[in-house]
Amino acid sequence: MEELVRRLTQAAGLCRKYGLAAEELDHDAVLVQDYRVRVALLGAFNTGKSALLNALLGTPLVQVSVQEETSLPVEVFYGTQGITVQRGGRACRADPTVLRSGGAALDGAEMARACLPLPALASLPGISLLDTPGIGTYPAAHNAGLPALVRQAGAYILVFGADAPVITESMAAFLATLPLTEKPLLCVLTKADQFSPGQLDAITEYLEHSLKEQLGVQARLCRVCCTAESRLDGVPEFLAALQVRAGEMQAAEARRCLAAGITPLIRYLEERLQNSRLLEPELARKADLLDDRLARLRSVVDDMNERAARLTEQAAADAADHCRETLAPLAGPLAEMPTAGQDPAPFADGTLLSVLRAEARSRIFPVLESYEKAMHRLASLYGLTLPDRDSGRDAFPDSAFSGTGPLFAGGNTDPAALLDALQGLVRDCLTSGSRQAFASLREALSRPLYDQLASLRKALEDTRRQQHEQAEASSQSLEELQADLTLLHEMMAFAGEEGQSHV
C-alpha cells in the first residue's frame, strides 16, 4: 500500500510538472491512506440498529430508545481523534456523550464521526460501522447526503426486528437502489430473546422468503440479542472476514485511482512526443483542426444536453400525472387522520417517497441512462474516454423532497383539495429532482470530454513553445518526456491496466 500511495503522489508531481491538474491525485492519495470498508447498518425505525452497534462496541455509544429515532448517520471506527460533528461542510469536535444524549447539540448536523480507541474496534482497523436513521423516517428522508453515503458503503448489514418482521414498501424501494447483491451482505434478526424457538423459525423463514421475493437477495438471517447479555451470532465473524478483505479492497481502490489519474497525463505526453516530429506550420494546422474538433464537440454535446433536458422534464411531468392514480385512494384516509388525533405526515412522507422512487426508476432513470449511453458513444467516436457512474441515483429524488408537514398544518380535511396538494408536491419534487440529477450527470460527463481535448490542445501549444525556446535548452527535453512517459506506463501496469496509446 505504501508503494501505491507513493506512486499516486509521484503521479501528482508529474501533473504539476507539466501544468496539469493534480488536485484529484493528491486527494486520492490521502483518501487511500485513510481507506476503510464502510459497513452500513440499515433497517426501519426501532429494529435495533443502534442497539446492535452498541453491543458490537461493548459500550453505549449511541442513543437507544423506542421513542427517539436516530437523527443522523454516525460512523464509528478505530483511532484516537474523538467525536466530530459535521455541519455545513465543517467538522467540529464534540463531547463524547453527545451521541448518547442527542438533543440540541446535533441540530442541523449532517452526520457524526466517532474515532475511538475501543477494544472491540482494535481488531478491525480497516472497517468503519455506519449507524443510520430508520428507513422511511423524517431524518432519513431529509438528510440529502444519506443516499450517497449509504450507496458508497463497501458492505451492508440489514437489520430486522423480530417484533415487526416485514419489509415495508418504502424500505423495499430504498433498498432496491443499493447494490446489495454486488457487495458483502449480512441480514440480522434482532430481539431474538423475545420469542420462542418455534416462533423465531417461522419469522426467519418468512423474512428470508420476503428478501428473495422483494429484493432478489438470497440470504440467511443471523439471530441476535442486544440486551445486557448480548448474543451476536454471526455478526463478529462477518466483520472479521471483511477485515481480512479490507486490505485487498484498499489496494483495488488505490489502483483504480492511480489508473484513472495518470491516463490524461499519458495522453498529454504521447501527444507531446508525437508533435515533436512536426514543424511549426504543421503544428499550427493541427491546432486549428483540434480547435475545430472541440467546437464541433461542444455543439453536439449542447444539442444532446438540450434534448435530454427536455426529455427529463417530460418524464417528470408524466410521472407526476401517473402518481395521481396512486395517491387518489390515500387522500380520504389521510384527510381523516387529523380529526382522529393522528399526525398523517409521517405516513404520507413514507408513502410519497416510495411513490417518487418508483416513478423515478420507471420513467426518469431510463432517460438519464439513455443519455449516458449516448455520451459514451460520442466519446468513443472522438477517441475519448468517460468515467462510469450511476446516473445520478445517489441524490434523487430524496434531496428534492421537502416533506408533507405543511400540507396538513392548516387542518385541511377535504380529500379532493388534499389530493391536488399531494400531487402538486410530487410534481415539484419530481421536477426539481430530475433537474438536479440531470445537471449532476451532465457535469460529470461533459467536463471530462472538454478536459481531454483541452489537454491535447495544451500539448500542442507546449510543443510549439518548446520549439521556439530550443529543445536542447528546455527543461522538458524529448528524452525527459520519453522517460516520464515510460515511468507512467510502468505505473499503469502496476495499477493492473495496460498503458495503451490513446492517440
C-alpha positions in Angstrom: 0.0 0.0 0.0 2.9 2.4 0.7 4.1 1.8 -2.8 0.7 2.7 -4.3 0.4 5.9 -2.2 4.0 6.8 -3.3 3.1 6.3 -6.9 -0.1 8.4 -6.5 2.0 11.2 -5.0 4.6 10.8 -7.8 1.9 11.0 -10.5 0.5 14.2 -8.9 4.0 15.7 -9.0 4.3 14.9 -12.7 1.0 16.5 -13.4 2.2 19.7 -11.7 5.5 19.5 -13.7 3.6 19.7 -16.9 1.0 22.2 -15.8 -1.9 19.7 -15.5 -4.4 19.5 -12.6 -3.0 17.4 -9.7 -5.6 18.1 -7.0 -7.6 14.9 -7.6 -4.5 12.7 -7.3 -3.4 14.5 -4.1 -6.9 14.0 -2.8 -6.9 10.3 -3.7 -3.5 9.7 -2.0 -5.0 11.0 1.3 -8.2 9.0 0.9 -6.4 5.8 0.1 -4.2 6.1 3.2 -7.4 6.6 5.3 -9.4 4.0 3.4 -11.8 1.8 5.4 -14.6 -0.6 4.4 -17.7 1.2 5.5 -20.4 -1.2 6.8 -23.8 0.5 6.7 -26.4 -0.8 9.3 -29.8 -0.4 7.6 -33.3 -1.0 8.8 -36.6 0.5 9.7 -37.3 2.5 12.8 -37.0 0.6 16.1 -35.4 -2.5 14.6 -32.4 -2.4 16.9 -29.6 -0.9 14.6 -28.2 1.4 17.3 -28.6 -1.3 20.0 -26.7 -3.7 17.7 -23.9 -1.1 17.2 -23.6 -0.6 21.0 -23.5 -4.3 21.5 -20.7 -4.7 19.0 -18.7 -1.9 20.5 -19.3 -3.1 24.1 -20.3 0.4 25.2 -23.5 2.6 25.0 -22.1 5.0 22.4 -25.3 6.0 20.6 -28.8 6.7 21.8 -31.2 3.8 22.0 -34.9 4.4 22.6 -38.2 3.2 21.4 -39.4 6.8 21.4 -36.5 8.8 20.0 -35.4 7.8 16.5 -31.8 8.1 15.3 -31.5 11.6 14.0 -28.3 11.4 11.8 -25.8 9.0 10.5 -23.0 8.1 12.9 -19.8 6.5 11.6 -17.6 4.7 14.1 -14.0 3.5 13.6 -10.8 2.8 15.4 -8.5 5.7 16.4 -8.0 8.5 18.9 -9.4 11.6 17.3 -12.7 11.5 19.3 -16.1 12.7 18.2 -16.6 15.2 15.4 -20.0 16.5 14.1 -20.2 17.6 10.5 -22.4 20.7 10.0 -22.5 22.9 6.9 -19.4 21.1 5.4 -17.3 21.7 8.5 -16.3 19.2 11.1 -16.3 20.4 14.8 -15.2 18.5 17.9 -18.0 17.4 20.3 -18.3 16.0 23.7 -18.1 12.2 23.9 -21.6 11.9 25.4 -23.3 13.9 22.6 -24.2 10.8 20.6 -25.8 9.2 23.6 -27.7 12.2 24.8 -28.7 13.7 21.4 -30.7 16.9 21.7 -29.8 20.4 20.5 -26.1 19.6 20.2 -26.9 17.6 17.0 -29.4 20.1 15.5 -28.6 20.9 11.9 -25.8 18.3 11.7 -25.4 16.1 8.6 -23.5 13.3 10.3 -21.1 12.5 13.1 -17.9 10.5 13.2 -16.5 8.7 16.3 -12.8 7.8 16.0 -12.3 5.9 19.3 -9.7 3.5 20.8 -12.3 0.9 21.8 -11.0 -2.7 22.3 -13.8 -4.0 20.0 -12.5 -1.8 17.2 -8.8 -2.5 17.7 -9.0 -5.7 15.7 -11.0 -4.0 12.9 -8.8 -1.1 11.9 -9.8 -1.4 8.2 -13.5 -1.1 8.9 -16.0 1.6 9.9 -19.5 1.0 11.2 -22.3 3.4 10.0 -25.4 3.7 12.1 -28.3 5.2 10.0 -31.7 6.8 10.7 -34.6 4.4 10.2 -35.6 4.0 6.5 -38.8 5.9 5.9 -38.4 8.2 8.9 -38.3 12.0 8.7 -34.5 12.3 9.5 -33.7 9.8 6.7 -35.9 11.5 4.2 -34.5 14.9 4.9 -30.8 14.1 5.0 -29.7 14.9 1.5 -26.3 13.2 1.9 -27.5 9.9 3.3 -28.3 8.1 0.0 -24.8 8.7 -1.4 -23.2 7.8 2.0 -25.1 4.5 2.1 -24.6 3.7 -1.6 -20.8 4.2 -1.3 -20.6 1.7 1.6 -18.4 -1.3 1.0 -20.8 -3.7 2.8 -24.3 -3.8 4.3 -25.9 -5.2 7.4 -29.7 -5.3 7.1 -31.4 -5.2 10.5 -35.0 -6.5 11.1 -36.8 -6.6 14.4 -38.5 -9.9 15.2 -41.4 -8.0 16.6 -42.1 -6.4 13.2 -40.8 -8.9 10.6 -41.9 -7.1 7.4 -40.2 -5.3 4.5 -42.3 -2.2 4.0 -42.9 -0.7 0.6 -40.8 2.4 1.4 -38.0 0.2 2.8 -38.0 -2.1 -0.3 -38.0 1.0 -2.6 -34.9 2.4 -0.8 -33.0 -0.9 -0.6 -33.7 -1.6 -4.3 -31.5 1.4 -5.2 -28.5 -0.2 -3.4 -26.1 -2.8 -4.9 -27.0 -5.4 -2.3 -26.1 -8.4 -4.5 -22.7 -6.8 -5.5 -21.2 -6.2 -2.1 -20.8 -8.3 1.2 -24.2 -8.5 2.9 -25.4 -9.8 6.2 -29.1 -10.0 7.3 -29.7 -9.8 11.1 -32.9 -10.6 13.1 -32.8 -8.7 16.4 -34.8 -9.1 19.6 -34.5 -12.9 19.3 -34.8 -13.3 23.0 -38.4 -12.1 23.0 -39.8 -15.1 21.0 -39.8 -18.9 21.3 -37.6 -21.0 19.0 -40.6 -22.1 17.0 -41.8 -18.5 16.6 -38.3 -17.5 15.5 -38.2 -20.3 12.9 -41.4 -19.0 11.4 -40.3 -15.4 11.5 -37.0 -16.2 9.9 -38.5 -18.3 7.2 -41.0 -15.5 6.3 -38.3 -12.8 6.2 -35.9 -14.9 4.1 -38.7 -15.5 1.6 -39.5 -11.8 1.6 -35.9 -10.9 1.0 -35.8 -13.2 -2.0 -39.1 -12.1 -3.5 -38.9 -8.3 -2.8 -35.2 -7.6 -3.2 -33.8 -10.6 -5.0 -31.5 -11.3 -2.0 -30.7 -14.9 -1.2 -29.6 -14.8 2.5 -29.9 -16.5 5.8 -30.7 -14.4 8.9 -28.5 -14.3 11.9 -30.5 -14.2 15.1 -29.1 -11.8 17.7 -29.9 -10.4 21.1 -28.6 -6.9 22.0 -29.5 -6.8 25.7 -27.1 -6.7 28.6 -26.3 -10.4 27.9 -25.8 -9.8 24.2 -25.6 -12.7 21.7 -24.3 -11.6 18.3 -24.0 -14.9 16.5 -22.6 -14.4 13.0 -22.0 -10.6 13.2 -18.4 -10.6 14.6 -17.5 -13.3 12.2 -18.8 -11.3 9.2 -16.8 -8.2 10.3 -13.7 -10.3 10.9 -13.9 -11.7 7.3 -14.3 -8.1 6.0 -11.2 -7.0 7.9 -9.3 -9.7 6.1 -10.6 -8.4 2.8 -10.1 -4.7 3.7 -6.5 -4.6 2.5 -7.4 -6.1 -0.8 -10.3 -3.6 -1.2 -8.0 -0.7 -0.3 -5.4 -1.8 -2.8 -8.0 -2.2 -5.5 -9.3 1.3 -4.9 -5.8 2.7 -4.9 -5.1 1.0 -8.2 -8.3 2.4 -9.7 -7.4 5.9 -8.6 -3.9 5.6 -10.0 -5.1 4.3 -13.4 -7.7 7.0 -13.7 -5.4 9.7 -12.6 -2.4 9.0 -14.9 -4.5 8.3 -18.1 -4.8 12.0 -19.0 -1.1 12.6 -18.4 -0.1 9.7 -20.6 -2.3 11.1 -23.4 -0.6 14.5 -22.9 2.9 13.1 -23.1 2.2 10.9 -26.0 0.8 13.9 -27.9 3.9 16.0 -27.0 6.2 13.3 -28.3 4.2 12.9 -31.5 4.1 16.6 -32.0 7.8 16.9 -31.5 8.3 15.5 -35.0 6.2 18.2 -36.6 7.3 21.6 -37.9 5.6 24.9 -36.9 3.3 25.1 -39.9 2.1 21.5 -39.3 1.6 22.3 -35.6 -0.4 25.3 -36.4 -2.6 23.4 -38.8 -3.1 20.6 -36.3 -4.0 23.2 -33.6 -6.7 24.7 -36.0 -8.1 21.2 -36.6 -8.2 20.5 -32.9 -9.9 23.8 -32.2 -12.5 22.9 -34.9 -13.0 19.5 -33.4 -13.5 20.9 -29.9 -16.0 23.4 -31.3 -18.0 20.7 -33.1 -17.9 18.5 -29.9 -19.3 21.3 -27.9 -22.1 21.9 -30.4 -23.0 18.2 -30.5 -22.9 18.0 -26.7 -25.0 21.1 -26.3 -27.7 19.7 -28.6 -27.7 16.4 -26.7 -28.0 18.2 -23.4 -30.9 20.3 -24.6 -32.7 17.3 -25.9 -32.0 15.2 -22.8 -33.2 18.1 -20.6 -36.5 18.3 -22.5 -37.0 14.5 -22.2 -36.2 14.6 -18.5 -38.7 17.3 -17.9 -41.4 15.5 -19.9 -40.6 12.2 -18.0 -41.1 14.1 -14.7 -44.4 15.5 -15.8 -45.6 12.1 -17.0 -44.6 10.6 -13.7 -46.4 13.3 -11.7 -49.6 12.7 -13.7 -49.3 8.9 -13.2 -48.8 9.4 -9.4 -52.3 10.9 -9.1 -53.8 7.4 -9.8 -51.7 6.0 -6.9 -52.4 8.8 -4.5 -56.2 9.1 -5.1 -57.1 6.2 -2.8 -55.0 7.6 0.0 -56.4 11.1 0.1 -59.5 10.2 2.0 -57.8 8.3 4.8 -55.1 10.9 5.2 -57.7 13.7 5.4 -59.5 11.9 8.2 -56.4 11.2 10.3 -56.2 14.8 11.9 -59.8 14.6 13.1 -58.9 11.3 14.8 -56.0 13.0 16.6 -53.4 11.4 14.4 -50.5 13.0 12.5 -50.8 12.0 8.9 -47.4 13.5 7.9 -45.1 10.5 8.8 -47.3 8.0 6.9 -47.7 10.4 4.0 -43.9 11.1 3.8 -43.1 7.4 3.7 -45.8 6.7 1.0 -44.8 9.6 -1.2 -41.1 8.7 -1.0 -42.0 5.2 -2.1 -44.1 6.5 -5.0 -41.4 9.0 -6.0 -38.7 6.4 -6.1 -40.8 4.0 -8.1 -41.7 6.7 -10.6 -38.0 7.8 -10.9 -36.9 4.2 -11.5 -39.6 3.6 -14.2 -39.7 6.9 -16.0 -36.8 9.2 -15.2 -33.8 7.0 -14.7 -34.2 5.3 -18.2 -33.9 8.8 -19.8 -30.7 9.5 -17.8 -29.3 6.1 -18.7 -30.1 6.6 -22.4 -28.3 10.0 -22.3 -25.3 8.5 -20.6 -25.0 5.7 -23.2 -25.3 8.3 -26.0 -22.5 10.3 -24.4 -20.3 7.2 -24.2 -20.9 6.6 -27.9 -20.0 10.2 -28.7 -16.8 9.9 -26.6 -15.8 6.7 -28.4 -16.4 8.5 -31.8 -14.0 11.2 -30.8 -11.4 8.8 -29.4 -12.0 10.0 -25.8 -13.0 8.2 -22.6 -15.7 8.8 -19.9 -15.9 7.7 -16.3 -18.6 5.1 -15.3 -21.1 6.5 -12.9 -24.6 5.7 -11.5 -26.8 8.1 -13.5 -27.5 10.5 -10.6 -29.3 7.9 -8.4 -27.5 9.0 -5.3 -29.4 12.2 -4.7 -32.7 11.7 -6.5 -35.4 12.2 -5.5 -34.8 12.3 -1.7 -32.9 15.5 -1.7 -35.8 17.3 -3.5 -38.5 16.0 -1.1 -39.5 18.6 1.4 -42.0 16.6 3.4 -45.8 16.7 3.7 -46.0 18.5 7.0 -47.0 21.9 5.6 -49.9 20.3 3.7 -51.6 19.3 7.0 -50.7 22.3 9.1 -53.9 24.1 8.2 -56.1 21.1 9.2 -57.3 20.5 5.7 -59.9 17.7 5.7 -61.1 18.0 2.1 -59.9 14.8 0.2 -60.1 16.5 -3.3 -58.1 19.5 -2.1 -55.6 17.3 -0.3 -55.1 15.1 -3.4 -54.4 18.2 -5.5 -51.9 19.4 -2.9 -50.2 15.9 -2.7 -49.9 15.8 -6.5 -48.5 19.3 -6.6 -45.8 18.3 -4.1 -45.0 15.2 -6.1 -44.8 17.2 -9.3 -42.5 19.8 -7.7 -40.3 17.1 -6.2 -40.0 15.1 -9.4 -39.3 18.2 -11.5 -36.7 19.5 -9.1 -35.1 16.1 -8.5 -34.9 15.3 -12.2 -33.3 18.7 -12.9 -30.7 18.1 -10.1 -30.0 14.5 -11.3 -29.6 15.6 -14.9 -27.4 18.6 -14.0 -25.1 16.4 -12.0 -24.9 13.8 -14.8 -24.3 16.4 -17.4 -21.4 18.0 -15.5 -19.9 14.6 -14.8 -19.9 13.6 -18.5 -19.4 16.8 -20.4 -16.4 18.1 -18.4 -14.2 15.1 -19.0 -14.7 15.3 -22.7 -13.7 19.0 -22.8 -10.8 18.5 -20.4 -9.3 15.7 -22.5 -9.4 17.8 -25.7 -8.1 20.8 -23.8 -5.1 18.8 -22.6 -4.3 17.7 -26.1 -4.6 21.4 -27.2 -2.2 22.3 -24.4 0.2 19.6 -25.5 0.3 21.3 -29.0 1.0 24.7 -27.5 3.6 23.4 -25.2 5.4 21.7 -28.1 5.3 24.9 -30.1 6.7 26.9 -27.2 9.4 24.4 -26.6 10.4 24.5 -30.3 10.6 28.3 -30.1 12.7 28.1 -26.9 15.0 25.5 -28.5 14.6 21.9 -27.3 18.2 21.5 -26.1 17.7 24.3 -23.6 14.3 23.2 -22.4 13.8 21.6 -19.0 11.3 19.2 -20.8 13.5 17.8 -23.5 12.4 14.8 -25.6 14.5 12.5 -23.5 12.8 13.7 -20.4 9.4 13.4 -21.9 10.1 9.9 -23.0 11.5 9.0 -19.6 8.4 10.3 -17.8 6.1 8.5 -20.3 7.9 5.3 -19.6 7.5 5.8 -15.9 3.8 6.4 -16.3 3.4 3.2 -18.4 5.1 1.3 -15.6 2.6 2.9 -13.1 -0.3 1.9 -15.3 1.0 -1.7 -15.5 1.4 -1.6 -11.7 -2.2 -0.4 -11.4 -3.3 -3.5 -13.3 -4.1 -1.7 -16.5 -2.2 -1.7 -19.9 -0.9 1.7 -20.7 -2.1 1.7 -24.3 -1.7 4.7 -26.5 -4.8 6.8 -26.9 -3.5 9.0 -29.8 
